[in-house]
Amino acid sequence: FYQDNIRYSFLLEGYCETVHLTKEDLYATELLALFMILRFLGAKVNANSREHWYRLATKQLDRIRATHQ
C-alpha cells in the first residue's frame, strides 16, 4: 500500500465503513508502511533495487512528517 496511494485510500475507506479510524490509527498505519519499507531495504534488497526502496522510505518519512506535525 505504500507504493499506491489510491489503493491505500480505498483500503482506509473500507476500514472506515466498519470502524472509525482515529488520528492515532492513521499514524500507526503510516509507521507500519515505513517499517515494511525499511524491512525490505535492510533484509531482502539487492544492489540493483536498493535505491528504489531508499526512495520509498524517504517518501514515506516525508509523508509522515507532513501529515503528523
C-alpha positions as CSV (number, residue, x, y, z in Angstrom):
1,F,0.0,0.0,0.0
2,Y,3.0,2.3,0.4
3,Q,3.5,2.5,-3.3
4,D,-0.1,3.2,-4.4
5,N,-1.9,6.0,-2.5
6,I,-5.2,5.3,-4.5
7,R,-5.3,1.7,-3.3
8,Y,-4.3,2.7,0.2
9,S,-7.2,5.3,0.3
10,F,-9.6,2.5,-0.8
11,L,-8.3,0.3,1.9
12,L,-8.8,3.0,4.6
13,E,-12.3,3.8,3.2
14,G,-13.2,0.1,3.6
15,Y,-12.0,0.1,7.2
16,C,-13.9,3.3,8.0
17,E,-17.1,1.6,6.9
18,T,-16.6,-0.9,9.7
19,V,-15.0,1.1,12.4
20,H,-14.0,4.8,12.9
21,L,-10.2,5.3,12.5
22,T,-8.7,7.8,14.8
23,K,-5.7,10.0,14.0
24,E,-3.6,7.6,16.1
25,D,-4.8,4.7,13.9
26,L,-3.9,6.5,10.7
27,Y,-0.5,7.4,12.2
28,A,0.1,3.8,13.1
29,T,-0.6,2.7,9.5
30,E,1.9,5.2,8.2
31,L,4.5,3.9,10.6
32,L,3.7,0.4,9.6
33,A,4.3,1.3,6.0
34,L,7.6,2.8,6.9
35,F,8.5,-0.4,8.9
36,M,7.7,-2.6,5.9
37,I,9.8,-0.5,3.6
38,L,12.8,-0.5,5.9
39,R,12.4,-4.2,6.4
40,F,12.8,-4.8,2.7
41,L,15.6,-2.2,2.5
42,G,17.6,-4.0,5.2
43,A,16.9,-7.6,4.6
44,K,15.8,-8.5,1.0
45,V,17.2,-5.8,-1.2
46,N,19.9,-6.4,-3.7
47,A,22.2,-3.7,-5.1
48,N,20.0,-3.2,-8.1
49,S,16.9,-2.3,-6.2
50,R,18.4,-0.6,-3.1
51,E,17.8,2.9,-4.5
52,H,14.1,2.2,-5.2
53,W,13.5,1.1,-1.6
54,Y,15.5,4.0,-0.2
55,R,13.4,6.5,-2.2
56,L,10.2,4.8,-0.9
57,A,11.5,5.1,2.7
58,T,12.4,8.8,2.2
59,K,9.0,9.5,0.6
60,Q,7.2,7.7,3.5
61,L,9.2,9.7,6.1
62,D,8.3,12.9,4.3
63,R,4.6,11.9,4.2
64,I,4.7,11.2,8.0
65,R,6.3,14.5,8.7
66,A,3.9,16.4,6.6
67,T,0.7,14.9,8.0
68,H,1.7,14.4,11.6
69,Q,3.4,17.6,12.8
